[in-house]
Amino acid sequence: MARASIIRKTASDFRVLPNWADYEQVRSEFSWEKVQKELTGLPGGGLNIAFEAIERHAQGAWRDRVAFRFLGAGPDRAVTYHELSVLTNRFANLLGNLGIGKGDRLFVLLGRIPELYISVLGSLKNGTVACPLFSAFGPEPIATRLTLGEARVLVTTEQLYRRKVEKIRDSLPGLRHVLLVPEHGDPSADIPGTLDLSRLMAESADDFETVATQAEDMALLHFTSGTTGTPKGAVHVHGAAATHWATGKYALDLHPDDIYWCTADPGWVTGTSYGIIAPLLHGVTSIVDEADFDAERWYRILQQQQVTVWYTAPTAIRMLMKAGGEMARKYSFPKLRFIASVGEPLNPEAVWWGKETLGLPIHDNWWQTETGGIMIANTPAFDIKPGSMGRPLPGIDAFIVSRDEQGNVHIVEAPDSKGELALKRGWPSMFRGYLNNEERYRKCFAGDLYLTGDLATRDQDGYFWFIGRSDDVIKSSGHLIGPFEVESALMEHPAVAEAGVIGKPDETAGEVVKAFVSLKTGYEASDSLRMELLGHARKRLGAAVAPKEIDFLPMLPRTRSGKIMRRLLKARELGLPEGDTSTLEGQA
Ligand code: AMP
């Protein structure tokens, strides 16, 4: 059935009055200076994300409000703002006792359990830079990131330590402390070179004066993948809280009484900016589920927890769609009032599915690790065009740009022109650098414009439409995966001469990682070698990053300068035109 190209909002779409209704007016009256005034600031001057997120509620009328409700295998655990204040104070104190201070780097390798949230927030209170990693990473991505990020402390579990960290520990001389979360409530076994987090927490004092960080001090480090080279550590500062507050208000429509569920893992920037910081800034109750996706479980959570605002991702929505309408109809969501999604293109079909199955359209929004917060969004303040990422939020100016032959960047004014998506620099949560890589950072800018690396169009009504990446980076189930990291792991296998990795379109995951390898002399392509290589990559990289498919080729297409032409591998895989192959090695 042909569907309308626009979903018009009516009063019945809103179960409470939204935070804004007039897009043009709010944008014209908006200023970041006004938003800064919504933040309290530290009593002695300065700004600290954790203080804003916890202390101003814990020391006020909302102290007994639930900040997080953790769902896991055991009974639910609710933590109030006051309890969160005490727990994070203890964590900050224990860091101080270990000699860890402002600017030191703390990495967290944990599932979505309370200790993850306490470590990140306690670390921020102490002025220590927090870097959450996916617990699904294998030893190699972990070692790369801990090394690049100059990790001083790692918080993990005994099991994850034994499986993933023990074998790389010798390669991390700068890692001074490993704090282990006890499993199943038992104290951690006495593993040499580690400390028991529960013991340290019990011995630490309840009071802590937040370290006097400034808005420009580094707060968080999030690794993101590029086409080449090692992952890039995007540096974020405490001042980013202003963006988190504003976007929580305008893009997620957070109200103080909300029960909010952000399904993202804090190993991805969404799980930190919107799974930890933004909801706490607004004093809402967040649901955190430790378990992986399961359609029936997710519907149950939405219903039982009476979720009002839900922030999720296209892969999950597509999996719910696949599970079928019958399952959805077993549940009801009378309290749910706003749904948003991020991370990959959201098919128009999925926006309609939300409207028809859950009673609410899904609001797609766009941002990336570097932007630190939502930039372009479908919001309560205007109609939805399914398939569009929406319009720039207040305080954000977005453009489509093109490059001329000299490499100069120009803003393209004509609607519907295809080009790179660019943003005018200056919003508070913009990354302040790639760690130890000034050159790569500088390349992201042309004068006042930050170049996002995404291709898009803008229509005459100012809505932005995603086209694709301008590079070879892969987006699989919301994870940004650098082909280089996967190729490097494959090349460590003795049989592999060269490897080229692409994203292959997939109905559910958006893209899946597919590798092409050529073999060294003396090795024969076979199904058993394919299985061995898949296993090898999975062990080194972890399930989230490893390829799902491997094909053998006698040799890989390379440019004359020796670069693997992933674009060509992809075109051949998909049966598409090969485009310009003039730089292909061996071409006349
Ligand atoms: P990450 O830094 O891992 O969050 O990935 C950011 C990238 O994900 C963007 O540069 C886009 O390529 C993609 N992305 C994020 N949100 C959307 C969206 N709403 N529609 C299409 N692509 C998106």
Residues whose N, C-alpha, C, O or C-beta is under 5 A from the ligand:
A	BS01	AMP	T224 S341 V342 G343 E344 P345 L346 D364 N365 W366 W367 Q368 T369 M389 T452 D454 F466 G478 L480
